[in-house]
Amino acid sequence: MIETVFRTDAVPVADRFDLWREVLTKTKAAASAEISSDHADDYWAEIRLMRLGAARVWPAGMRPMRMRRTPRMIRQCDPEVYHLTYALRGTKGIVQAGREGTLGPHEMHIVDSSRPYEVHVLAPGRARAVGLEIPKRLLPLPLDEVDRLLTERLSGRDGVGALLAGFLTRLTEDTGSYGPADGPRLETVLVDLVSAVLAHHLDHEAALPPETHQRNLSLRVQGFIRQHLGDPALTPSAVAAAHHISVSYLHRLFRTQGITVAAWIRRQRLERARRELADPAQRAVPVHRIAARWGFPHHAAFTRAFRAAYGLPPSDYRHETLGGSPAR
């Protein structure tokens, strides 16, 4: 995954806002935009531009500012993308297509690069958000239908909105885990999730292709499993029942990943336990308690599974990672 990082703290005060404006206009949604701020004399901002195939994701922080794209600017440069913002802190006002909207924390909205708009970052301090840009041609939805959602507030707290929000959060917090070859695969997941969020709010899910429905169901199942890893009763049957699907269909979802459902659950549990064993703050917690916390009530079974996965018994792994005498 290709990534570019910019922080105003790294340049002289007098140059900060001009350089920030230059960096921001390299994002497709802000191409040729007018950008201004009452804090231009001593501006603060930071941004990471991440390329996922044809899509872009950019987590950013900034002080209050204004951005405007006019019809003339659009005629000069129109990348034909939808820009979706997921707000983490602060508020943002948007005007487009004759409608106005306000975005607060854990909410999203979508903007069309082909229409004039005005954006106001209204936070009194430092706002934070994740922006993403997807070419319109990648969305399997009628564009005139998507236009109905411009400036509308879309929740990131529940349903498919929470899936998209969680994906963006994990993606931007753990970029070191991805390589260049992961970009196109992550793009597919991103497009599917954005499509599902928009289709949900349009009540237009029938327009989504079957493979998109299947990938979204897989993500919902995986999210459910991660939330219930500590439950020893988490079995393929329980997962299937929670999602109103058959166990055989659940197995088909995971077969495309080359792993069984039970093996995926075990891998996630072992990885959570491994992280806690390597955490200095958990040094005093006995190994068997960490194992039980992540769905392994029998210590001997946990030890065998851990050794098979990581090459060492859990106590030895903790000792090698942290040093000293590990709690047992």
N, C-alpha and C positions, 0 to 999 in steps of 0.2 A: 504494500500500500504506500503510495507516494504521499509525503506529508511535508508541508512548509509551515514554519512557525515564525510569528512576528510579535514582538512586545515593544511598546513605546518606551518602556524603561531603559531599553538598550541604546537609545539615541538621545542627543541633546534636546533639552526642553523646547527650544525654539523650532525644532524640526518635527516634533512628534505628531502634531495634527496633520500636517501636510503629508507625511509618510503614511499615517494611518488612512487618510483619504485615498492615497494611491493604492495601498494594499486592498482596501475594501472594494474599490472599483474593479479589481481583478476577479472578484466573485461575479458570476454571471448575472445574478439578479440586480446587482448594483452597477452594472456596466453603464458608463457615461452619466451616472447620477450626480446631482448636486448634493453635496454633503457639507453641513455646517454645524457649529456647536457654540454655545455661550461659554464653553470651557476650553476653547481652542488655544488659549495662551499657555495652558499647562494641562495637556490632555493625557488621559490614561486609557489604554486599550490593549488587548492581546487577542490573538486569533491563531488557530491552527487550521490550515486548509488541507483537507484529506480527500484524495481522489480514489473513488471506487468505480472503476470502469468509466462510464459516461456520467455517473452521478458524483456529486461533491457533498461532503459534510464538513461544516466548520463550526466547532465550538468557539465561542468568543465571549469576552467580557469588555465592557466599555462604560464610559461616563455618558450622561445625556447628550443626544445629538439629533439632528434632523436629516432626512434623506428624501430626495424628490426626483422622480423620473417623468419627463414631459413627453408629449407626442413627438416633438422634434428629436429628442434623444432616442426614442424607440425606433424612429425611422433610420437613424444613423447606425443603431446597433440593437438587434433583438435576438438574443440567444434562444428564444422560444423554450423557456423552462418554467416550471412551477417551483416557487421557493416556499418551503415550509419552515416555520420557526417554532421551536419548542422552548418556552421560557422556563428558566430555572430560578431567576431572582429579578425583581423589578417589574415594571410595567412598560407596555409599548402600545402606542396608538397607530392605527392604520386607516388610510382613506383610499378606496379604489372602487371603480365601477359604480360610483354614486352612493356607496355605502361606507359607514364608519364602524370601526370596531376597536376594542381595547383588550389587550392580552395580559393576563396575570400569570403568576407562577404555576407551573404544571398544566399550562394550557398551550394549545397550538393554533396557528392559523396559516392559511395558504394565500400566496400572492402570485399573480400572473405577470411575467416579465413583458408581455405584449400589450399591457394596458398601463396608462399613467397611474402613478400612485404617490402617496406621501406617507412617510413613516416617521414617528417621533418616539425616541427612546426617552421615557419619562421618569426613570428611576432617579430619586434624589442623590443616590450614591453611585455604586457600580452595579450595573445590570449584567446578568449572565444568561446566555441562551445557547442553544445548538441550532444552527441553520443547516438546511439541506436543500440541494438543488437537483431536480430530476428533469431531464428532457421530456417534453410533452409526449413525444412519440413513443416513450416507453410505457406510458400508463394505458392499461386496457379499458379505459372508460371514455365515454363521449365527452369531448372538451366542453360543449355547451352545458352538460350536466355539472361538470366540475366548476364551471363559472358560478353556479349557484352558491358555492361555498366560500367565495372570495370574502375575506375579512371576518368570516364566522369563527367563533371560538369553538375549538374542538378539544375535548377533554383528554388529558394525558394521564388521568388517575384510574380509569377503569376500562374494561373491555379491550378491544383491539387498540385503542389509543394508549393504554398502559403497556401493551406489548411493544408498540413502536417506541414509546418513551424509554422503556427498559432496554431495548436494543440500542438506541442512540446513546444512552448513558453508559452501557457496558462498552460499546464501541469506542467512545471517546476517552474512557478512563483506562483502557487497556490496549492502546495502539501498538505497543511493543510486541504483542503476541501474534501480529499479522504480518505476512510478507506480501510482496508485490503480486504473487499469484492468487492471493486471497481476494484482491480487489473485485474482479468480476463476480465471484460467488457472493460476496457481501452486497454487491449491487443488486443481485437478484433478490436477496432477502429484503433489502431496503425497499425496492420497488413493490414487492408483494405486500409488505406491511403498509406502505403509504396507500396503495390501491385499496386495501381492505379497510383502512380508516375512512377514506373518502367514500367508498361504496356503502359503508355502514351508515354514514351521515346522510347519504343520498337515498338510502334504502334501495340500493341498486345492485345488490350482491350477485344477482343472477348474471350480470354482465361480466363477472370475473371468470377467467378460464379455470377448468377443473384443477390444473396443476397449481394454480395460485391458492385455491381453497385448501388443497392438500398440504402445501407448505405452511400456510397459516395455522392449520390444525396441528401440524407437527410442532410449531413454535408454542402454541397454547399448551400442548401436552408437556413439552419440555419445561415450560415455566411452572406448570402445576407440580411436576416432579421435584423441581428445585425447591419449591416452597414447602414440600412435605417430606424431605429427605430424612428428617429425624423420626418419622413414624415407622416403626418396624412392620406395620401392616401395609406399607406401600408396596403393592404387588401389581403386576400387569392387569389382573382382573379389577383391582380397585381403580387403577388409572383409567381403564376402558369405561368402567361404570360411571366415573365422574364426568366423562365426556360424551356419554350416551352413544358409544360405538362398541362394536364387538371386539373381543380380544384378538380375533384373527385379523381384523382390519388394523388394529393397533400394531400388531406385529408387521404388517405390510408397510406401515408408515416408517418403521425403523429399519426395515430390510434395505431400503434405498441408501441408508447410511452404513450398511455393512456391519450392523451390530444388533444384538437382540435387545429387547426392552429391559430385561433383567440385568444384562451386562451393562447397559447404559446407566441404569439406576446405581448399580454397584460402583461403577467408575466415578460417578458424581459424588457418592458418599465417601469413597476413599480419598478423593481429591480434597474435599472439605476437611476430612480428618487430617490429611497430610499438612494442609496449610496451618491448622491449629497446632500440630506437633512442632512446626517450625516457627511458631510465634512466641517470642520471648515473654509476652504478657500471659501466655498460657502455660508457662514452664511448670508451675506448681500443680496444675490440674492432672490427676492421674490419667494414664493412657486409657484405662477401661471406661472412664467417664467420658472422655472425648469420643471413644468408639460408640458408646451408647447414645450420645448426643446426635450422632449421625446415622442411627439406624442399625447399629451392630450390637445387639444385646449380649451376644456370647463372645467373650474376649478371645477365646482360642480360635474361633472362626475368623474374627477380625484380624488376628495376627497372621493367620495363613493367607488371607486375601491380600493383606498389606505387603507381606513378603513377596508374594507372586507378582504384585504390581510394581513394586519399587526396589526389590532385591535385598531388602533388609527388614528385620522385625521392627515394629513401630518404636519400641524403646531405643533400639540401636540407632534408628534414623534420627530420633530426637537428640540423642547424645552427640551424634556426628554433626548435626546441624547447629545445635545450641551450645554444646560443650557442657561440662559439669556433670552432676549426677541427676539423671532424669527421674521425674516422678513416675511411679509404676502403678 
